[in-house]
Amino acid sequence: MILTSVLVLLGIGFSAAAILAMASRLLYVYEDPRIAEVESVLAGANCGGCGFPGCAAAAQGVVSGRAGATVCVIGGDEVAANVAAIMGLSFSSMEKQIAFVDCTGGIRAEEIYDYAGVSDCRAQDLLYGGNKMCPEGCLGHGTCVTACQFGAIEMGPHGYPVVDPALCTACGACAQVCPRGVITIWGMTARLAHLNEITDCLAPCRQRCPGQINIPRYIEQTSRGDFAGALETIRERIPMPLTIGRVCPYPCESACRRTHVDAPVGINMVKRYVADWEMNSGQHLPIPCAPETGRRVAVVGGGPAGLSCAFFLRRLGHSPTIFESMPKLGGQLRYGIPEYRLPKAVLDWEIEGILGLGIDVVHGKTFGTDFDLESLKAEGFEAVFLGIGAWMNMTLRIEGEDAKGVETGTEFLTKVGLNMDPGVGRKVVVIGGGNTAIDTARTSVRLGAEVTLMYRRTKGEMPANIEEIIGAEEEGVKYLFLAAPTRIVSDESGHVTHVEYIRMELGEPDESGRRSPVPVEGSAALIEADTVYTAIGQKPELSCLYDEEGNCQLKQTRWRTLDAHPVTLQTALPHVFTGGDMHTGPGIVITALGEGRKAARSIHQYLTDGAPHYSAKVQRDLIPYTMFTHVPDVGYRKRSTVPHLIGCDERVCTFKEIEGALSSEEAKHEACRCLRCGLTCYNRDLPARECSEEGCVSRS
């Protein structure tokens, strides 16, 4: 009996073994040995921050191709390099990324509902968008804090999350759970390439700035003495804070909320202060650049747009070469803005810092004559930026304007910039009302001339900066308003002796919104002049784009500018981009710098992704609900004034820089006048705030 039982059991065992043997052949599951190898080099934290349920799943994801070598969010470059080696992949150092909170609202943002018991941001967002008046700002319940596996986020004292960069692994969990998009995972490339979107925390000043600078952020950094951080913030958008701090007409200040309390914050004053701080140190701050890609880009034109485009292309890892026809870079910055406004030593120092990133320059080469788009392509340039500017002058179209002693203001200023004798006479008449006309008039005064500026409208309609208009008047420039030239009178030798003009009166507004000048019959008169400078407008010279047969592959607008996509700045030729005055017509420097960055962004996407792209949420106009004028609970604080280095009597005898910079105390005072605005929120109760090492804080 026992023997029978043993035999039965043995039979069952052998049968089972046979079945298992067959099953192993039929149901055999092969496991790639690389999975175990990859898992062995991962951090072993099983934190789930990578999006996989543990390191074993992450390793399987790498081997299956669902994840890359950088899957581990806490392992860093060393782990990624080890994973890449196992998988036979090449690896370059990862760009540091962290979570960035683009919200300054918090407890300042007004509440419109009380959702009792709803303490999760996602749930509250489902209830009519949440309880805050601001439609984009942080709801403040800390859902992101709960989602973070590494303790890198906490709710700060002002009611919005604060990120610890040392602990953040850029896993993205916080950004995924935020229903408002307040948290973004940022790396340098993403920051440089970001365009303002209507869902960003855009203070009115940021919306108005053509360069899209994060103004509240750099002013806050300045208030706590972090000047290097302020410059880093500025240079994420423009490469020339020294220049802009001197010549920008600061359109941002016209949108400053503080205007509705007392006077706008001196935004440009603060920018100049931190830029001068760097220059006075004698050392250029290090500017990080992405690893080199080896992609070559030709930048045609070394003015502000071209310099900006080259700067950002280099920071994005590419290899730009600037082609410039003039002896030195700078464009209108060098040859159109006088020394007393922008000293050339300052400009040279700033350009030196840009080129120091590793940007090549070719001087003395004219586009359309010495090289063209085809030759650039043949030389190996994969993309081209056209930023030639607007150097072609508009004519008066009146009798006698070809007389000797008559030339354009830009020609005159260029001669001065090249240290040539401009041949200025004793009695000068400048025709025009823009910044070029004012610069021409004030420069002529410094060269010993008696100057009259003729303008067909009134002082209130002049497009020049009001400070420049007043400065010219203080220096002795005489204004002849409501007067339009009708004829240039010459002597027997063909040299100008007088300008004939007719009186005007203002009629109905034209397309620009200014009242149109209308001639007054029978009011013709003469004004004596031995030199006449015209400054009535400029436009790009586009003849360089045409071949010998008169063909052009690029399109023009009806304003004789180069046609391009309004956001990407890509032209009819996919590899050709444009920006600055060549695209917009004559504009301000900050606009040209901003377009240079936008073009660099598009070129980067063209080279890496095949085509430029952008979000449908790109901000193009001012956001209406943020432009309110009632700003209660803010106390009066006097605006700082820019010092003038020399008196009016001394000005006309020298080209020394007129305006100075704020002192350290004045700069901090001005920074603490900032309301630190968001979309709808701002700092209130300003009399109870003062500057400290932590920035602008409330007095206890």
C-alpha positions as CSV (number, residue, x, y, z in Angstrom):
1,M,0.0,0.0,0.0
2,I,2.8,2.4,1.0
3,L,4.7,1.4,-2.1
4,T,1.7,2.1,-4.3
5,S,1.3,5.6,-2.7
6,V,4.9,6.4,-3.3
7,L,4.7,5.3,-6.9
8,V,1.6,7.4,-7.4
9,L,3.2,10.5,-5.9
10,L,6.3,9.9,-8.1
11,G,4.1,9.6,-11.1
12,I,2.4,12.9,-10.3
13,G,5.7,14.6,-9.7
14,F,7.2,13.4,-13.0
15,S,4.0,14.4,-14.8
16,A,4.1,17.9,-13.2
17,A,7.7,18.3,-14.1
18,A,7.0,17.3,-17.7
19,I,4.1,19.7,-17.8
20,L,6.2,22.5,-16.4
21,A,9.0,21.8,-18.8
22,M,6.6,22.0,-21.7
23,A,5.1,25.2,-20.3
24,S,8.5,26.8,-19.8
25,R,9.2,26.3,-23.5
26,L,5.8,27.6,-24.5
27,L,5.4,30.4,-22.0
28,Y,9.0,31.5,-21.6
29,V,9.3,35.2,-20.8
30,Y,12.6,36.8,-21.7
31,E,13.8,39.7,-19.5
32,D,16.3,42.0,-21.1
33,P,19.4,42.0,-18.8
34,R,19.8,45.7,-19.3
35,I,16.7,46.3,-17.1
36,A,18.6,44.9,-14.1
37,E,21.7,46.9,-15.1
38,V,19.8,50.1,-15.4
39,E,18.0,49.6,-12.2
40,S,21.3,48.9,-10.5
41,V,22.7,52.4,-11.4
42,L,19.5,54.3,-10.5
43,A,19.3,56.2,-7.2
44,G,17.2,53.5,-5.6
45,A,14.9,55.9,-3.9
46,N,11.7,54.5,-5.4
47,C,10.3,58.1,-4.9
48,G,8.0,58.0,-8.0
49,G,9.1,61.5,-8.9
50,C,10.1,60.2,-12.4
51,G,6.5,59.2,-13.1
52,F,7.1,55.5,-12.8
53,P,6.1,53.4,-9.7
54,G,9.6,52.8,-8.5
55,C,13.1,52.3,-10.0
56,A,12.3,48.9,-11.4
57,A,9.5,50.3,-13.5
58,A,11.7,53.3,-14.5
59,A,14.4,50.9,-15.7
60,Q,11.9,49.0,-17.8
61,G,10.7,52.3,-19.2
62,V,14.3,53.2,-20.2
63,V,14.9,49.8,-21.9
64,S,11.5,49.9,-23.7
65,G,12.2,53.5,-25.0
66,R,9.4,55.1,-22.9
67,A,11.9,57.0,-20.9
68,G,15.3,58.5,-21.6
69,A,18.7,58.3,-19.8
70,T,17.7,61.3,-17.7
71,V,14.7,59.5,-16.2
72,C,15.9,59.7,-12.6
73,V,15.0,63.1,-11.3
74,I,17.3,63.0,-8.2
75,G,20.3,61.2,-9.7
76,G,21.7,64.0,-11.7
77,D,24.3,63.9,-14.5
78,E,26.3,60.9,-13.0
79,V,23.3,58.6,-13.0
80,A,22.2,59.7,-16.4
81,A,25.7,59.1,-17.8
82,N,25.7,55.6,-16.4
83,V,22.2,54.8,-17.8
84,A,23.3,56.2,-21.2
85,A,26.5,54.0,-21.2
86,I,24.4,50.9,-20.5
87,M,22.0,51.8,-23.4
88,G,24.8,52.7,-25.8
89,L,23.6,56.4,-26.0
90,S,25.7,59.6,-26.0
91,F,25.1,61.9,-23.1
92,S,25.8,65.6,-22.5
93,S,25.3,67.4,-19.3
94,M,21.7,68.2,-18.5
95,E,20.5,71.8,-18.2
96,K,19.6,72.6,-14.7
97,Q,15.9,73.0,-14.3
98,I,13.8,74.0,-11.3
99,A,10.2,74.8,-10.5
100,F,9.5,78.5,-10.8
101,V,6.5,80.3,-9.3
102,D,5.2,83.1,-11.5
103,C,2.7,84.6,-9.0
104,T,3.1,87.4,-6.5
105,G,-0.6,87.5,-5.4
106,G,-1.1,85.3,-2.5
107,I,-2.9,87.0,0.4
108,R,-2.9,90.2,-1.6
109,A,-5.3,88.8,-4.2
110,E,-8.9,89.7,-3.2
111,E,-11.3,87.0,-2.5
112,I,-14.8,86.9,-4.1
113,Y,-16.2,83.7,-2.7
114,D,-15.9,81.6,0.5
115,Y,-15.8,77.9,-0.2
116,A,-16.0,76.4,3.2
117,G,-14.3,73.0,3.5
118,V,-12.8,73.1,0.0
119,S,-9.0,73.1,0.7
120,D,-7.7,71.6,-2.5
121,C,-6.6,73.9,-5.3
122,R,-7.9,71.6,-8.0
123,A,-11.3,71.2,-6.4
124,Q,-11.7,74.9,-5.7
125,D,-10.7,75.7,-9.3
126,L,-13.6,73.6,-10.5
127,L,-16.0,75.8,-8.4
128,Y,-16.3,78.8,-10.6
129,G,-12.5,79.1,-11.1
130,G,-11.7,79.4,-7.4
131,N,-12.2,82.1,-4.8
132,K,-9.7,84.7,-5.9
133,M,-10.5,87.7,-8.0
134,C,-7.4,87.1,-10.1
135,P,-8.3,84.5,-12.8
136,E,-4.7,83.2,-13.1
137,G,-3.1,83.5,-9.7
138,C,-2.3,81.0,-7.0
139,L,-5.3,79.8,-4.9
140,G,-3.0,79.2,-1.9
141,H,-4.1,75.8,-0.6
142,G,-0.8,74.1,-1.1
143,T,-1.8,71.2,-3.4
144,C,1.6,71.6,-5.0
145,V,3.3,71.2,-1.6
146,T,1.5,67.9,-1.0
147,A,2.5,66.7,-4.5
148,C,6.2,67.4,-4.0
149,Q,8.1,64.2,-2.9
150,F,11.3,66.0,-2.0
151,G,10.2,68.8,0.4
152,A,11.2,71.4,-2.1
153,I,8.1,73.5,-1.8
154,E,6.4,75.2,1.1
155,M,3.7,77.8,1.3
156,G,5.5,81.1,2.0
157,P,4.4,83.9,4.3
158,H,2.7,85.8,1.5
159,G,0.3,83.0,0.6
160,Y,1.9,81.5,-2.4
161,P,4.4,78.6,-2.8
162,V,8.1,79.1,-2.4
163,V,10.6,76.7,-4.1
164,D,13.9,75.7,-2.6
165,P,16.2,75.4,-5.7
166,A,18.6,73.1,-3.7
167,L,15.9,70.5,-3.1
168,C,13.9,70.8,-6.4
169,T,14.5,67.9,-8.8
170,A,12.3,69.4,-11.6
171,C,10.1,66.2,-11.5
172,G,7.1,68.3,-12.5
173,A,4.7,66.9,-10.0
174,C,3.9,70.3,-8.6
175,A,3.2,71.7,-12.1
176,Q,1.0,68.8,-12.9
177,V,-1.4,69.3,-10.0
178,C,-1.5,73.2,-10.2
179,P,-4.8,74.0,-11.9
180,R,-3.7,77.6,-12.7
181,G,-0.4,77.0,-14.3
182,V,1.3,79.1,-11.6
183,I,4.3,76.7,-11.4
184,T,6.5,76.1,-14.5
185,I,9.5,73.8,-14.8
186,W,12.2,76.2,-16.1
187,G,15.6,75.7,-17.5
188,M,17.7,78.4,-19.0
189,T,16.7,77.6,-22.6
190,A,13.0,77.8,-21.7
191,R,13.4,81.1,-19.8
192,L,15.3,82.7,-22.7
193,A,12.8,81.4,-25.3
194,H,9.6,82.2,-23.4
195,L,7.2,84.8,-24.9
196,N,4.7,86.6,-22.6
197,E,1.4,84.7,-22.4
198,I,-1.9,86.1,-21.1
199,T,-1.9,83.4,-18.4
200,D,1.5,84.7,-17.0
201,C,1.6,87.0,-14.0
202,L,2.1,90.1,-16.1
203,A,2.1,93.4,-14.3
204,P,1.0,96.3,-16.5
205,C,4.6,97.5,-16.9
206,R,5.7,94.0,-18.2
207,Q,2.8,94.1,-20.7
208,R,3.9,97.5,-22.0
209,C,7.6,96.7,-22.3
210,P,8.6,95.9,-25.9
211,G,11.5,93.8,-24.5
212,Q,9.2,91.7,-22.2
213,I,11.5,92.2,-19.2
214,N,10.2,90.9,-15.9
215,I,10.3,94.4,-14.4
216,P,8.8,93.7,-10.9
217,R,11.2,90.8,-10.4
218,Y,14.4,92.8,-11.1
219,I,13.2,95.8,-9.1
220,E,12.5,93.5,-6.2
221,Q,16.0,92.0,-6.5
222,T,17.5,95.5,-6.6
223,S,15.6,96.5,-3.4
224,R,17.4,93.7,-1.5
225,G,20.8,94.5,-3.0
226,D,20.9,91.5,-5.4
227,F,22.2,93.5,-8.3
228,A,23.7,90.5,-10.0
229,G,20.3,88.7,-9.9
230,A,18.6,91.8,-11.2
231,L,21.0,91.9,-14.2
232,E,20.4,88.2,-14.8
233,T,16.7,88.8,-14.9
234,I,17.1,91.7,-17.3
235,R,19.5,89.8,-19.6
236,E,16.9,87.0,-20.0
237,R,15.2,89.5,-22.3
238,I,17.7,92.1,-23.5
239,P,21.5,92.1,-23.7
240,M,22.1,95.8,-23.3
241,P,20.9,97.2,-19.9
242,L,23.6,99.9,-19.9
243,T,22.4,101.3,-23.3
244,I,18.7,101.0,-22.6
245,G,19.2,102.6,-19.1
246,R,20.4,105.7,-21.0
247,V,18.3,105.9,-24.2
248,C,15.0,104.1,-23.6
249,P,11.9,106.3,-23.5
250,Y,10.5,103.8,-21.0
251,P,7.0,103.1,-22.3
252,C,6.7,100.7,-19.4
253,E,6.4,103.7,-17.0
254,S,3.3,104.9,-18.8
255,A,1.5,101.7,-17.6
256,C,2.8,101.8,-14.1
257,R,0.0,101.5,-11.5
258,R,1.8,103.9,-9.2
259,T,0.9,106.6,-11.8
260,H,-2.6,106.6,-10.3
261,V,-1.2,107.3,-6.8
262,D,1.6,109.9,-7.4
263,A,4.2,109.3,-10.1
264,P,5.4,106.1,-11.9
265,V,8.3,104.1,-10.5
266,G,11.6,105.2,-12.1
267,I,11.9,101.8,-13.8
268,N,14.6,102.9,-16.2
269,M,16.6,104.6,-13.4
270,V,16.8,101.4,-11.5
271,K,17.9,99.5,-14.6
272,R,20.7,102.0,-15.3
273,Y,21.8,101.8,-11.7
274,V,22.3,98.0,-11.7
275,A,23.9,98.1,-15.1
276,D,26.3,100.9,-14.0
277,W,27.1,98.9,-10.9
278,E,28.5,96.1,-13.1
279,M,30.4,98.4,-15.4
280,N,31.9,100.3,-12.5
281,S,33.1,97.0,-11.0
282,G,35.3,96.6,-14.1
283,Q,34.3,93.0,-14.6
284,H,31.6,91.5,-16.8
285,L,29.4,89.1,-14.9
286,P,29.5,85.6,-16.3
287,I,26.6,84.8,-18.6
288,P,25.7,81.1,-19.0
289,C,25.3,79.6,-22.4
290,A,23.9,76.2,-23.5
291,P,26.4,73.6,-24.8
292,E,27.5,74.3,-28.4
293,T,25.3,72.8,-31.1
294,G,27.6,73.6,-34.0
295,R,24.8,75.2,-35.9
296,R,25.9,78.3,-37.8
297,V,23.7,81.4,-38.2
298,A,24.5,84.6,-40.1
299,V,23.4,87.8,-38.5
300,V,23.3,90.6,-41.1
301,G,23.6,94.0,-39.3
302,G,25.3,94.8,-36.1
303,G,22.8,97.2,-34.7
304,P,20.6,96.6,-31.6
305,A,18.5,93.9,-33.3
306,G,21.4,92.1,-34.7
307,L,23.4,92.3,-31.4
308,S,20.4,91.0,-29.5
309,C,19.8,88.1,-32.0
310,A,23.4,87.1,-31.9
311,F,23.5,87.3,-28.1
312,F,20.5,85.0,-27.6
313,L,21.6,82.6,-30.3
314,R,24.9,82.1,-28.6
315,R,23.2,81.6,-25.2
316,L,21.0,79.0,-26.8
317,G,24.2,77.1,-27.9
318,H,24.5,78.2,-31.6
319,S,27.4,79.9,-33.4
320,P,26.3,83.3,-34.8
321,T,28.5,85.5,-37.1
322,I,27.7,89.2,-37.4
323,F,28.2,90.8,-40.8
324,E,28.5,94.6,-40.4
325,S,29.3,97.2,-43.2
326,M,30.4,99.9,-40.8
327,P,33.8,100.0,-39.0
328,K,32.3,99.3,-35.6
329,L,29.2,97.6,-34.3
330,G,26.2,99.4,-32.8
331,G,24.3,100.7,-35.8
332,Q,22.2,103.7,-34.9
333,L,23.3,103.4,-31.3
334,R,26.8,104.4,-32.4
335,Y,26.1,106.5,-35.4
336,G,22.8,108.0,-34.6
337,I,22.8,108.7,-30.9
338,P,25.1,111.5,-29.7
339,E,27.9,111.1,-27.2
340,Y,26.2,113.2,-24.6
341,R,23.3,110.7,-24.4
342,L,25.3,107.4,-24.9
343,P,29.0,107.6,-24.4
344,K,30.8,105.4,-26.9
345,A,33.0,104.0,-24.1
346,V,29.9,102.7,-22.5
347,L,28.6,101.2,-25.7
348,D,32.0,99.6,-26.4
349,W,32.1,98.0,-23.0
350,E,28.7,96.6,-23.4
351,I,29.4,95.2,-26.9
352,E,32.6,93.7,-25.6
353,G,30.6,91.7,-23.1
354,I,28.3,90.4,-25.8
355,L,31.1,89.4,-28.2
356,G,32.9,87.8,-25.3
357,L,30.4,85.0,-25.3
358,G,32.1,83.7,-28.5
359,I,30.4,85.6,-31.3
360,D,32.4,86.2,-34.6
361,V,32.2,89.5,-36.4
362,V,33.0,90.3,-40.1
363,H,33.4,94.1,-40.7
364,G,33.3,96.0,-43.9
365,K,31.0,93.7,-45.8
366,T,27.8,95.1,-47.4
367,F,24.8,92.8,-47.9
368,G,23.7,92.7,-51.6
369,T,27.2,93.8,-52.8
370,D,29.8,91.7,-51.1
371,F,27.5,88.8,-50.1
372,D,23.9,87.7,-50.4
373,L,21.6,84.9,-49.1
374,E,22.9,82.4,-51.6
375,S,26.5,82.9,-50.7
376,L,25.7,82.7,-47.0
377,K,24.0,79.3,-47.6
378,A,27.0,78.2,-49.7
379,E,29.3,79.1,-46.7
380,G,27.4,76.7,-44.5
381,F,25.1,79.1,-42.6
382,E,21.8,77.2,-41.9
383,A,19.8,80.3,-41.0
384,V,20.0,84.0,-41.6
385,F,18.8,87.0,-39.6
386,L,18.3,90.3,-41.5
387,G,18.6,93.3,-39.2
388,I,19.9,96.0,-41.5
389,G,17.9,98.8,-39.9
390,A,16.3,101.8,-41.5
391,W,19.0,104.0,-42.9
392,M,17.2,105.4,-46.0
393,N,16.0,108.9,-45.4
394,M,12.7,110.4,-46.5
395,T,12.9,113.5,-48.7
396,L,11.0,116.8,-48.3
397,R,10.0,116.8,-52.0
398,I,10.3,120.5,-52.2
399,E,12.2,122.8,-54.6
400,G,15.9,123.3,-53.9
401,E,16.5,120.5,-51.3
402,D,19.5,119.3,-53.4
403,A,21.3,122.6,-52.6
404,K,24.7,122.6,-51.0
405,G,24.5,122.7,-47.2
406,V,21.3,120.6,-47.1
407,E,21.6,117.0,-45.8
408,T,19.8,114.6,-43.6
409,G,20.2,114.5,-39.8
410,T,21.3,110.9,-39.9
411,E,24.1,111.7,-42.4
412,F,25.2,114.6,-40.0
413,L,25.1,112.4,-36.9
414,T,27.0,109.6,-38.7
415,K,29.8,112.0,-39.6
416,V,30.0,113.1,-36.0
417,G,30.0,109.4,-34.9
418,L,32.9,108.7,-37.3
419,N,34.8,111.8,-36.0
420,M,34.5,113.4,-39.4
421,D,34.1,117.2,-39.9
422,P,30.3,117.5,-40.5
423,G,30.7,121.0,-42.0
424,V,28.1,122.6,-39.7
425,G,27.4,126.2,-40.4
426,R,26.7,129.3,-38.3
427,K,22.9,129.3,-38.7
428,V,21.3,125.8,-38.7
429,V,17.7,124.9,-39.4
430,V,16.6,121.4,-38.5
431,I,13.3,120.2,-40.0
432,G,11.5,117.5,-38.1
433,G,10.1,116.7,-34.6
434,G,11.4,113.3,-33.7
435,N,14.4,112.1,-31.7
436,T,16.7,112.3,-34.7
437,A,15.7,116.0,-35.2
438,I,16.4,116.7,-31.5
439,D,19.7,114.9,-31.5
440,T,20.7,116.8,-34.6
441,A,19.7,120.2,-33.1
442,R,21.5,119.5,-29.8
443,T,24.6,118.3,-31.5
444,S,24.7,121.3,-33.8
445,V,24.5,123.6,-30.7
446,R,27.6,121.8,-29.2
447,L,29.4,122.5,-32.5
448,G,28.8,126.2,-32.1
449,A,25.7,126.8,-34.3
450,E,22.7,128.9,-33.7
451,V,19.9,126.4,-34.2
452,T,16.2,126.7,-35.1
453,L,14.0,123.5,-35.1
454,M,11.1,123.8,-37.5
455,Y,8.1,121.5,-37.0
456,R,4.7,121.5,-38.7
457,R,2.7,120.8,-35.5
458,T,3.0,122.0,-31.9
459,K,5.3,120.9,-29.1
460,G,2.5,118.6,-27.8
461,E,2.5,116.6,-31.0
462,M,6.2,116.1,-31.3
463,P,7.1,112.4,-31.3
464,A,10.5,113.0,-29.6
465,N,11.0,112.2,-25.9
466,I,9.7,115.1,-23.8
467,E,12.9,115.2,-21.8
468,E,14.9,115.7,-25.0
469,I,12.6,118.4,-26.2
470,I,12.9,120.3,-22.9
471,G,16.7,119.7,-22.8
472,A,17.1,121.1,-26.3
473,E,15.2,124.2,-25.3
474,E,17.3,124.6,-22.2
475,E,20.4,124.5,-24.4
476,G,19.3,127.3,-26.6
477,V,17.5,125.5,-29.5
478,K,14.8,127.8,-30.8
479,Y,11.5,126.2,-31.9
480,L,9.5,127.3,-34.9
481,F,6.2,125.4,-34.5
482,L,3.3,125.2,-37.0
483,A,5.6,125.8,-39.9
484,A,6.3,123.6,-42.9
485,P,9.1,124.2,-45.5
486,T,8.0,124.9,-49.0
487,R,11.3,125.8,-50.7
488,I,15.1,125.9,-50.2
489,V,16.5,129.2,-51.3
490,S,20.1,129.2,-52.7
491,D,22.7,131.8,-53.8
492,E,24.6,131.9,-57.1
493,S,27.0,129.1,-56.0
494,G,24.1,126.8,-55.2
495,H,24.5,127.0,-51.4
496,V,21.5,127.4,-49.2
497,T,20.8,130.8,-47.7
498,H,17.2,130.6,-46.5
499,V,14.3,128.2,-46.0
500,E,10.9,129.4,-47.2
501,Y,8.1,128.1,-45.1
502,I,4.4,128.5,-44.7
503,R,2.4,128.8,-41.4
504,M,0.1,125.9,-40.5
505,E,-2.9,125.4,-38.3
506,L,-4.1,122.1,-36.8
507,G,-7.1,120.4,-38.3
508,E,-8.7,117.0,-37.8
509,P,-6.7,114.1,-36.4
510,D,-4.9,111.8,-38.9
511,E,-4.4,108.0,-38.7
512,S,-1.8,108.4,-35.9
513,G,-4.3,110.3,-33.8
514,R,-2.5,113.6,-34.1
515,R,-4.2,116.6,-35.6
516,S,-3.3,117.1,-39.2
517,P,-1.5,120.4,-40.1
518,V,-3.3,122.6,-42.6
519,P,-1.5,125.4,-44.5
520,V,-2.6,129.0,-43.8
521,E,-3.0,130.8,-47.1
522,G,-0.7,133.9,-47.6
523,S,1.5,133.1,-44.6
524,A,4.8,132.3,-46.4
525,A,8.0,133.6,-44.8
526,L,11.7,133.1,-44.9
527,I,14.2,132.1,-42.3
528,E,18.0,132.5,-42.7
529,A,20.1,129.3,-42.8
530,D,23.5,128.3,-44.1
531,T,23.0,124.7,-43.1
532,V,19.7,122.7,-43.2
533,Y,19.3,119.2,-41.8
534,T,16.2,117.2,-42.6
535,A,14.9,114.6,-40.2
536,I,11.4,113.7,-41.3
537,G,11.6,110.0,-41.2
538,Q,13.6,106.9,-42.4
539,K,12.8,103.6,-43.9
540,P,14.7,100.4,-44.7
541,E,16.8,100.2,-47.8
542,L,15.5,97.0,-49.4
543,S,17.2,97.2,-52.8
544,C,19.9,95.0,-51.4
545,L,17.5,92.1,-51.5
546,Y,17.1,92.2,-55.3
547,D,19.3,90.3,-57.7
548,E,20.7,91.7,-61.0
549,E,17.4,90.8,-62.8
550,G,15.4,92.7,-60.3
551,N,13.9,89.6,-58.6
552,C,13.4,89.3,-54.8
553,Q,12.5,86.1,-53.0
554,L,11.3,88.0,-49.9
555,K,8.1,90.0,-49.6
556,Q,7.6,93.7,-48.6
557,T,4.8,95.4,-46.8
558,R,3.1,98.5,-48.1
559,W,5.2,100.5,-45.7
560,R,8.4,99.3,-47.5
561,T,9.5,97.1,-44.7
562,L,10.4,93.4,-44.8
563,D,7.3,91.2,-44.4
564,A,7.5,88.5,-41.8
565,H,5.2,86.6,-39.4
566,P,4.3,88.9,-36.6
567,V,5.3,86.5,-33.8
568,T,8.0,84.2,-35.3
569,L,9.5,86.9,-37.5
570,Q,10.0,84.2,-40.2
571,T,10.0,85.6,-43.8
572,A,8.8,84.0,-47.0
573,L,12.1,82.0,-47.1
574,P,11.9,79.5,-44.2
575,H,15.5,79.9,-43.2
576,V,15.5,83.7,-43.2
577,F,14.2,85.8,-40.3
578,T,14.1,89.5,-39.6
579,G,13.6,92.0,-36.9
580,G,14.1,95.6,-35.7
581,D,13.7,98.6,-37.9
582,M,13.9,96.5,-41.1
583,H,10.7,94.8,-40.0
584,T,8.9,97.5,-38.0
585,G,10.2,100.6,-39.6
586,P,12.0,103.2,-37.4
587,G,11.3,102.4,-33.8
588,I,12.8,102.6,-30.3
589,V,15.9,100.6,-29.3
590,I,14.1,98.4,-26.8
591,T,11.7,97.2,-29.6
592,A,14.7,96.3,-31.8
593,L,16.3,94.4,-28.9
594,G,13.1,92.6,-28.1
595,E,12.7,91.5,-31.8
596,G,16.2,90.3,-31.8
597,R,15.4,87.9,-29.0
598,K,12.2,86.7,-30.6
599,A,14.0,86.0,-33.9
600,A,16.7,84.1,-32.0
601,R,14.0,82.0,-30.4
602,S,12.4,81.2,-33.7
603,I,15.8,80.4,-35.3
604,H,16.6,78.1,-32.4
605,Q,13.2,76.3,-32.9
606,Y,13.8,76.2,-36.7
607,L,17.2,74.5,-36.2
608,T,16.2,72.1,-33.5
609,D,12.5,71.4,-34.3
610,G,12.3,72.1,-38.0
611,A,9.9,75.1,-37.6
612,P,9.2,77.9,-35.2
613,H,6.2,77.7,-33.0
614,Y,4.3,79.6,-30.3
615,S,1.4,79.4,-28.0
616,A,-2.0,80.7,-28.9
617,K,-1.9,82.5,-25.5
618,V,0.9,84.9,-26.6
619,Q,0.2,88.3,-25.2
620,R,-0.1,90.9,-28.0
621,D,-2.3,93.6,-26.4
622,L,-2.7,95.0,-22.9
623,I,-4.9,92.8,-20.8
624,P,-8.0,95.0,-20.1
625,Y,-9.0,93.8,-16.7
626,T,-5.5,94.6,-15.3
627,M,-5.6,98.2,-16.4
628,F,-7.7,99.6,-13.6
629,T,-7.0,103.1,-12.3
630,H,-8.4,102.9,-8.8
631,V,-5.4,102.0,-6.5
632,P,-6.4,102.5,-2.9
633,D,-4.5,102.1,0.3
634,V,-1.1,103.3,-1.1
635,G,0.7,106.2,0.5
636,Y,2.6,109.0,-1.3
637,R,6.3,108.5,-1.9
638,K,8.2,111.0,-3.9
639,R,9.8,109.9,-7.1
640,S,13.6,110.1,-7.4
641,T,15.1,112.5,-10.0
642,V,18.0,111.7,-12.3
643,P,20.9,114.0,-11.5
644,H,22.4,116.1,-14.3
645,L,26.2,116.1,-14.2
646,I,26.7,119.5,-15.7
647,G,24.8,122.8,-15.9
648,C,23.0,124.0,-19.0
649,D,25.7,126.6,-19.8
650,E,28.4,124.0,-19.7
651,R,26.5,121.5,-21.8
652,V,26.7,123.4,-25.1
653,C,30.5,123.3,-24.9
654,T,31.0,119.6,-24.3
655,F,29.8,116.2,-25.4
656,K,30.1,114.8,-21.8
657,E,27.2,112.7,-20.7
658,I,24.4,114.9,-19.4
659,E,22.5,112.5,-17.1
660,G,23.9,110.7,-14.2
661,A,22.8,107.7,-12.2
662,L,21.0,107.4,-8.9
663,S,22.9,106.9,-5.7
664,S,22.6,103.5,-3.9
665,E,20.1,105.0,-1.4
666,E,18.0,106.6,-4.2
667,A,18.0,103.4,-6.2
668,K,16.7,101.4,-3.2
669,H,14.2,104.1,-2.4
670,E,12.9,104.0,-6.0
671,A,12.8,100.2,-6.0
672,C,10.7,100.3,-2.8
673,R,8.2,102.6,-4.5
674,C,7.3,99.6,-6.7
675,L,4.0,98.1,-5.8
676,R,5.2,94.6,-6.9
677,C,2.1,94.3,-9.1
678,G,0.6,91.1,-10.4
679,L,-2.4,90.9,-12.7
680,T,-4.8,92.4,-10.2
681,C,-2.9,92.5,-7.0
682,Y,-0.3,95.0,-5.7
683,N,1.4,95.9,-2.4
684,R,-0.7,98.2,-0.3
685,D,0.1,100.5,2.7
686,L,3.4,101.8,1.2
687,P,4.1,104.3,4.0
688,A,4.6,101.3,6.3
689,R,7.2,99.7,4.0
690,E,11.0,100.2,4.0
691,C,14.0,98.7,2.3
692,S,16.1,96.1,4.1
693,E,18.5,93.3,3.1
694,E,15.4,91.2,2.5
695,G,13.9,93.8,0.1
696,C,10.9,96.0,0.7
697,V,9.3,94.8,4.0
698,S,6.7,96.1,6.3
699,R,7.7,97.9,9.5
700,S,6.7,96.2,12.7
